[in-house]
Amino acid sequence: MNKNSISYNERVNGNLYVENKRTLKTMLIDFIYLLKGFVLVANVFPVLVGFWLALTFTNTSLLDQMSLFLNTMIGSTLVISGALALNNWYEVDLDRAMDRTKKRPTVTGSFSLASVLMMGILFTILGFVFLFQTTTEAVIYSFIGWFTYVVLYTFWSKRKYTINTIIGAISGAVTPLIGWTVLAPGNHIVPITVAVMIFIWQMPHTYSIAMRRFEDYKRAGVAMLPVLYGFDVTKRQILVYVACLLPLPFFLWSLGPAFIIISTILNLGWLVLSICGLYTKNDLKWANITFIYSVNYMMLILALMMIVTW
């Protein structure tokens, strides 16, 4: 067919299709930025791991608990998404001042602040509706995570106190307990140790981010440790927290020797990297390496927990 013979309507419909496709892609990207992409995945994954470990230790089949599994994963994902949306709604002034957050839809104007607020509230409510179909203990841990992140971290401490990192770490630490307590009581060495591991891991992970984005946090006036106390103090704190990870794999002896050996090797590698940080002359390069190591560390640890209990 000659391209000149294409009708006006065909050209218009074709352009509309392309424009709609572009709009949907843009909206999806905006949602990823709004819900902080990796942060959402990094918080939902431990819920899955906690549920998986509980299946193993209670000798339960996933197929037999599929309804509980779906309610748990959908509910926790929505609650975490709600918390992240409310965080973006409240921190729009900080995000405007930071290069790393300038693409968030609250900054670009792709989503109005009112719509983000409504999404945060709606996601949270819907999430708890799903979680109420599981267990009371799982709901309690979910609420602790949501309240800690939204109220104690976002609304109260982030702009004022360096303990904001510790407070924020609590919300991440409860995630494996949510998954576990859907099937079994949380007073078990396995979910408690995993929660402690995630809590401690978040400290050096977040401090490395704060070092990498030092100028951003300083410009925005966020009370991060390197901004108020400098890189040397931050690097020493990173070393202390990484050292605290060393004994934790041995509390998970029930996961088998392979897990203990591999996780210990990962811990020792991070410890050596942390010690090197005390003597480095290029703090930002070291912070970048530490950040990359920390991200891969936790993903490998959690994946390993599932692999050894397969």
C-alpha positions as MATLAB code, in Angstrom:
seq = 'MNKNSISYNERVNGNLYVENKRTLKTMLIDFIYLLKGFVLVANVFPVLVGFWLALTFTNTSLLDQMSLFLNTMIGSTLVISGALALNNWYEVDLDRAMDRTKKRPTVTGSFSLASVLMMGILFTILGFVFLFQTTTEAVIYSFIGWFTYVVLYTFWSKRKYTINTIIGAISGAVTPLIGWTVLAPGNHIVPITVAVMIFIWQMPHTYSIAMRRFEDYKRAGVAMLPVLYGFDVTKRQILVYVACLLPLPFFLWSLGPAFIIISTILNLGWLVLSICGLYTKNDLKWANITFIYSVNYMMLILALMMIVTW';
ca = [
       0.000    0.000    0.000;
       1.295    3.483   -0.843;
       1.915    5.426    2.312;
       0.185    8.422    0.728;
      -3.012    6.374    0.524;
      -3.245    5.936    4.298;
      -6.417    7.619    5.445;
      -6.556   10.539    7.836;
      -8.386    8.398   10.413;
      -5.740    5.699   10.230;
      -3.007    8.259   10.846;
      -4.916    9.781   13.786;
      -5.650    6.366   15.325;
      -2.025    5.371   14.890;
      -0.836    8.530   16.613;
      -3.328    8.008   19.421;
      -2.090    4.449   19.916;
       1.520    5.632   20.138;
       0.557    8.464   22.476;
      -1.474    6.139   24.736;
       1.408    3.655   24.830;
       3.787    6.458   25.767;
       1.367    7.701   28.454;
       1.019    4.243   30.009;
       4.801    3.800   30.010;
       5.280    7.222   31.589;
       2.667    6.479   34.242;
       4.326    3.157   35.057;
       7.694    4.885   35.439;
       6.082    7.506   37.683;
       4.610    4.754   39.873;
       8.032    3.116   40.138;
       9.542    6.415   41.281;
       6.640    7.075   43.637;
       6.958    3.669   45.308;
      10.761    3.839   45.203;
      11.114    0.712   43.062;
      13.938   -1.168   44.735;
      12.873   -0.057   48.228;
       9.467   -1.662   47.716;
      11.002   -4.908   46.444;
      13.605   -4.903   49.228;
      10.829   -4.724   51.836;
       8.410   -7.195   50.238;
      11.072   -9.858   49.580;
      11.736  -10.491   53.321;
       7.985  -10.984   53.833;
       8.136  -13.727   51.220;
      11.248  -15.225   52.851;
       9.590  -15.179   56.279;
       6.536  -16.961   54.891;
       8.724  -19.488   53.069;
      10.750  -20.268   56.194;
       7.565  -20.714   58.220;
       6.304  -23.190   55.617;
       9.525  -25.164   56.032;
       9.564  -25.195   59.827;
       5.870  -26.066   60.119;
       6.084  -28.748   57.399;
       3.326  -27.023   55.452;
       2.748  -27.030   51.706;
       2.515  -23.745   49.810;
      -0.417  -25.097   47.812;
      -2.319  -25.813   51.024;
      -1.742  -22.229   52.183;
      -2.173  -20.430   48.862;
      -5.025  -18.244   50.107;
      -2.983  -17.124   53.118;
       0.035  -16.576   50.886;
      -1.855  -14.321   48.472;
      -3.465  -12.307   51.266;
      -0.073  -11.901   52.918;
       1.835  -10.816   49.825;
      -0.863   -8.552   48.400;
      -1.630   -7.043   51.799;
       1.975   -6.397   52.794;
       2.817   -4.978   49.358;
      -0.089   -2.547   49.578;
       0.711   -1.478   53.151;
       4.364   -0.880   52.278;
       3.304    0.974   49.108;
       0.986    3.133   51.185;
       3.786    4.017   53.580;
       6.134    4.895   50.707;
       3.482    7.058   49.019;
       2.825    8.948   52.265;
       6.572    9.418   52.660;
       6.765   10.983   49.195;
       3.751   13.171   49.883;
       5.250   14.566   53.089;
       8.824   14.939   51.865;
       8.167   16.719   48.570;
      10.114   19.795   49.744;
      13.156   17.627   50.535;
      12.835   15.755   47.243;
      12.860   19.041   45.295;
      16.233   19.894   46.848;
      17.895   16.541   46.097;
      19.218   15.384   42.727;
      18.497   11.716   43.392;
      14.767   12.368   43.970;
      14.071   14.995   41.313;
      12.300   12.457   39.053;
       9.672   11.532   41.602;
       6.189   12.434   40.328;
       5.541   14.645   43.353;
       8.471   16.793   42.206;
       7.782   16.729   38.460;
       4.084   17.360   39.006;
       2.991   14.181   37.221;
       0.909   13.315   40.283;
      -0.729   15.967   42.414;
       0.050   15.947   46.112;
      -3.632   15.344   46.846;
      -3.677   12.244   44.627;
      -0.486   10.908   46.241;
      -1.987   11.440   49.697;
      -5.147    9.603   48.652;
      -3.101    6.760   47.151;
      -1.098    6.444   50.361;
      -4.239    6.237   52.475;
      -6.075    3.924   50.050;
      -3.134    1.519   49.639;
      -2.732    1.345   53.403;
      -6.405    0.614   54.077;
      -6.652   -1.974   51.308;
      -3.450   -3.615   52.512;
      -4.784   -4.061   56.013;
      -8.053   -5.417   54.616;
      -6.059   -8.237   53.023;
      -3.854   -8.740   56.082;
      -6.861   -9.021   58.379;
      -7.578  -12.245   56.497;
      -4.362  -13.710   57.955;
      -3.459  -13.489   61.666;
      -3.608  -10.847   64.363;
       0.125  -11.121   64.983;
       0.919  -10.460   61.313;
      -1.362   -7.416   61.376;
       0.379   -6.106   64.498;
       3.837   -6.390   62.929;
       2.524   -4.754   59.752;
       1.137   -1.858   61.757;
       4.395   -1.484   63.696;
       6.280   -1.264   60.386;
       3.822    1.223   58.877;
       3.584    3.430   61.982;
       7.346    3.456   62.526;
       8.092    4.428   58.931;
       5.308    6.970   58.411;
       4.923    8.611   61.810;
       8.156    8.095   63.733;
      10.553    8.234   60.760;
       8.915   10.398   58.076;
       6.856   12.827   60.150;
       9.031   13.122   63.241;
      12.706   12.145   63.177;
      14.128   12.341   59.651;
      14.536   16.112   59.550;
      15.741   16.504   63.138;
      17.719   13.579   64.511;
      20.399   11.187   63.263;
      18.534    8.376   65.036;
      16.159    8.539   62.072;
      18.252    5.732   60.560;
      17.704    3.490   63.578;
      13.983    4.278   63.642;
      13.609    3.630   59.922;
      15.451    0.337   60.295;
      12.748   -0.946   62.646;
      10.140   -0.774   59.890;
      12.321   -2.882   57.612;
      13.182   -5.367   60.343;
       9.578   -6.443   60.988;
       9.030   -7.608   57.397;
      10.167  -11.258   57.850;
       8.094  -11.422   61.032;
       5.002  -10.482   59.021;
       5.517  -13.422   56.683;
       6.400  -15.875   59.428;
       3.572  -15.034   61.845;
       0.924  -15.732   59.221;
       1.706  -19.416   59.787;
       3.378  -19.651   63.200;
       4.011  -17.616   66.375;
       6.859  -15.143   66.075;
       8.688  -16.247   69.229;
      11.065  -18.450   67.261;
      14.829  -18.042   66.879;
      14.685  -18.061   63.063;
      12.379  -15.078   62.324;
      13.815  -13.120   65.251;
      17.376  -13.599   63.974;
      16.405  -12.693   60.419;
      14.704   -9.540   61.740;
      17.807   -8.589   63.746;
      19.989   -9.256   60.705;
      17.887   -6.956   58.516;
      17.820   -4.284   61.232;
      21.611   -4.251   61.611;
      22.186   -4.462   57.843;
      20.139   -1.323   57.238;
      22.517    0.809   59.284;
      25.702    0.467   57.182;
      23.568    0.290   54.039;
      21.850    3.607   54.806;
      25.042    5.268   56.038;
      26.746    4.407   52.752;
      23.842    6.024   50.876;
      24.139    9.115   53.077;
      27.847    9.348   52.247;
      27.216    8.897   48.511;
      24.505   11.555   48.574;
      26.173   13.806   51.118;
      25.662   17.020   49.110;
      21.986   16.174   48.528;
      21.264   15.588   52.196;
      23.263   18.636   53.235;
      21.424   20.868   50.767;
      18.041   19.502   51.869;
      18.929   19.834   55.558;
      18.309   16.180   56.420;
      19.875   15.097   59.720;
      21.978   12.224   58.417;
      25.030   11.028   60.332;
      27.716   12.100   57.807;
      26.089   15.521   57.421;
      26.179   16.301   61.141;
      29.216   14.324   62.299;
      31.347   13.747   59.211;
      32.646   10.786   57.229;
      35.123    9.473   59.797;
      32.437    8.951   62.439;
      30.150    7.401   59.828;
      32.808    4.938   58.650;
      33.498    3.838   62.213;
      29.790    3.291   62.764;
      29.605    1.218   59.589;
      32.452   -0.972   60.841;
      30.740   -1.493   64.209;
      27.427   -2.548   62.659;
      29.067   -4.845   60.097;
      30.991   -6.511   62.932;
      27.677   -7.086   64.723;
      26.514   -9.207   61.782;
      29.306  -11.762   62.301;
      27.689  -13.984   64.988;
      24.147  -13.933   63.553;
      24.457  -16.806   61.019;
      25.332  -19.155   63.894;
      21.902  -18.520   65.435;
      20.471  -19.924   62.206;
      22.173  -23.308   62.580;
      18.872  -24.968   61.642;
      19.350  -23.690   58.075;
      22.380  -25.940   57.720;
      26.172  -25.590   57.391;
      26.066  -24.272   53.812;
      24.136  -21.192   54.922;
      26.440  -20.572   57.887;
      29.603  -20.897   55.784;
      28.464  -18.739   52.861;
      26.918  -16.017   55.016;
      30.025  -15.914   57.215;
      32.216  -15.475   54.130;
      29.977  -12.596   53.027;
      30.215  -11.054   56.505;
      34.009  -11.326   56.565;
      34.230   -9.779   53.110;
      32.137   -6.827   54.246;
      34.200   -6.521   57.437;
      37.437   -6.298   55.420;
      35.841   -3.691   53.150;
      34.725   -1.697   56.212;
      38.212   -1.770   57.729;
      39.645   -0.546   54.409;
      37.249    2.386   54.636;
      39.056    3.679   57.694;
      42.200    4.184   55.609;
      40.810    5.156   52.222;
      41.584    8.527   50.676;
      38.556    8.395   48.400;
      35.525    8.274   50.670;
      32.927    8.577   47.923;
      34.390    5.753   45.859;
      34.522    3.561   48.964;
      30.922    4.510   49.863;
      29.796    3.487   46.369;
      31.500    0.105   46.696;
      30.037   -0.385   50.173;
      26.557    0.478   48.915;
      26.800   -2.026   46.050;
      28.140   -4.696   48.421;
      25.342   -4.071   50.927;
      22.585   -4.361   48.327;
      23.934   -7.627   46.948;
      24.709   -8.905   50.447;
      21.131   -8.813   51.674;
      19.625  -10.139   48.458;
      22.080  -13.047   48.504;
      21.447  -13.783   52.196;
      17.668  -13.849   51.742;
      17.854  -15.874   48.543;
      20.214  -18.319   50.259;
      17.702  -18.829   53.063;
      15.131  -19.942   50.506;
      17.579  -22.100   48.539;
      18.846  -24.101   51.531;
      15.286  -24.810   52.673;
      13.934  -25.705   49.228;
];
